[in-house]
Amino acid sequence: MAGVEAGSFLRDLQFGFPLVGELPPCEGSSKSEVFKAGMTVQQLRQNRVELNQKVLAAVKELPFCDNISPQVHDDSLLGAVTVPRLLTPSDVESPLMAQELRKRSVEKVTLSAKPSYLQASQWVAHVLHSFTIRDDKALVSSLRAAEGLQLDKDDVLASGAAVLLNAKDIWFGQSEPLQARREALLKKWRGLPLPGGSSRARHPMGGLKALEFKAKVEDMAAWLASVDKHVQPAIWHHQGALQLVGRGFWCPEHLDGLQNADVLKFSADEKVKCLLQTALKSACQAAQARRKRLASQLDADRPQASSAEHAASMVKGSQNAAESCAESMSQPAARGPQLATKQLSSADTAEVLTALQDKAETLKLCSQQGSGPSVASGLKAWHHFAVCFLGYNAEETLPPRCPSDVLKFIALFSSAGTAKNYVGYVAWACKYHGHSLAWRTHEVNLALQGLKKAEQVRSQHVLKHVRLMTPDIMVRLLKLCDALPAFQRDGDLFLLAWQFLLRVQSEAVPLQFGDLTDQSLLPPGRRSAIWVDAQLVCHLRLKKRKRMPGGSVMVRPCVCNGSETDILCVSHRLLGRLSSLEPGHPLFDFTASQFLKRFRDLLHMLQVPGFDQFSFKAFRAGKATALAKSGCPVHVIMQMGQWKSAALLNYVSPDALDEGVFWREVANEPEDE
């Protein structure tokens, strides 16, 4: 090579030498390759390029980089060599073997594996390979080799050999004598005893049937060849496909998520390892590209922003969404998707799709059925805050631009429950419109938790000055109302709120008279009904109550003792007045604010300390606290007040009664619900 420039030599290696004569014979051959006369320079160059590619493809990076163990096992099954065995300590101590071990980097071998199990595994690999490449002669040889294997039941099950021997599609087309031998061997394997208890059976074809397995191996081999930039699958592509499909990776998409360390365990052949690593990289890149396309498509289809005020109006105007959906579902034409599809097949496709889209929107609204006013209130609060203080466009208040905007919104609240509900309503509106929820981070959750803690600290201070109604004040208040004709109706409201533990502003003040027909269903337009039956039991029905979208029915029996009328008996107090009213007529004709003023004026007349600090919630929390102090079980109090929160049980116990527990529960209830 003297006198040859390095750059010229490398260029000639890549594109072909300009001067070509008789080539020396290849290894293992005594015949020289002579080019035909009359070949052009371009043909010579092309021929040399092809030869160079073959030579470079066969070059090994390091000596002994291929593991020949699988091929040795295959040859042993055919009788070409003796069956290989595992290394033993005596082999390692042998000078010749020690020299070979230092010379070659040997794969780690599990010395505890049984030779019989390795023979069975090699037989399984040979059968699968012969079956998928349609080598019938190799299958016949495999069956003959199986008859000479000394296996136990554990080897047969753990290697999956019995599964392959029982798969008729693998042995289809073989002669009848060979089929009879196969059946006899299968019967022998099934009758083997199982040593050492149970063994986990393996399915060497990844749970597939034989023909399905073969088809998927061919598809996977073709894909591996394309990754390796080969026109036709080679033997190593086929081996890699067998390893993947046999482990349940039926298509390239299944490889997404695997690690390089995983695929390196699939084969001992270095070339197959490199191929699987390249295939894994290609599959992961393709999966990542698909995810990016999907994400971009979703971002393109998703509306970027919308108005929270518009969402509030939509929710507030959909109070009958659930009823309309239930009515449409009860129609015979809509019972079952198959029947509905058949009936709609004759209709106009555009009209059908529009109707289904409208119904889908209604179903989304049904997720807030019964909470429409509260959701609307929360969305309006966020909308006005975002527009007035954060500079949002009035048409783009959803979704919030960043978590810090939501944190500022949370800082407005003093009630943790209300803040959590309002933030939840904003999140619901974002889900409804398909907006991102990236703004709802751990910071937002921490702020809500902090607000709850601060509320608990504040409530401890408030409890020192809280004013609750007591049975004594209640009796004095009713006597005063009876003595003042202008305040008799006030006494009725006081007693109703006390005995039924009502929320005064939203439940007691709007009460309407009713009768027994209202017990199961209220007429349209009615919100409540109260009546006294012949047994002097007072019934109260509310169409809707907090955390009870289906409404509530409560009863209070007469509490009088014999002929003496108890002033706290709601049945006797209302019996005479209700008899003169028509169903649907309101019981009270004053507003909540007027009632609160009259209530405090009466307390002032009674010289009750702190009369101006009493509020609507003094009745509900006061009655519950009075019941608890009288020894009434807590679960009964929760049932009477229709509280569902088990948190009350953490504050009330037979030994120590926290008188403020019911006040805390009532204080967190908004009156507008």
Disulfide bonds with the S-S distance in Angstrom:
none
